[in-house]
Amino acid sequence: MIVVDHRSPLPPFEQLRAQLLDAVAEGELAPGARLPTVRRFAEELGIAAGTVARAYRELEASGVVETRGRNGTFISPHGDAAHREAQRAATVFADQIRTLRLDSEEAIALVAAALRNGPTTNAVN
């Protein structure tokens, strides 16, 4: 069940995006499942239609959903488990970068450096 907490420091579109992504990752929303229309979902959640539209656009940009014109918005078919997990990790990382208010170029440089440095332990320096 999707719930928007108006007291949360996260913007409503981000709460919606994250909850839909979790529902997909946990199998609650299967590939091919149709999402509610922007207007209907906005009414159900008590938020602006533009907020739902933004969440849908961001999910579409990351390949989680696909819009089929007047037919609606659907959960996209996903790749193998490794790709799904990598997509989830990338989304978590992007969320953290936004929270830290770092720009995307710096974030990408951090990822590139981490990949060049090879496997790490989970130790915190």
Order of alpha helices (4+ residues) and beta strands (2+ residues): alpha-alpha-alpha-beta-beta-alpha-alpha
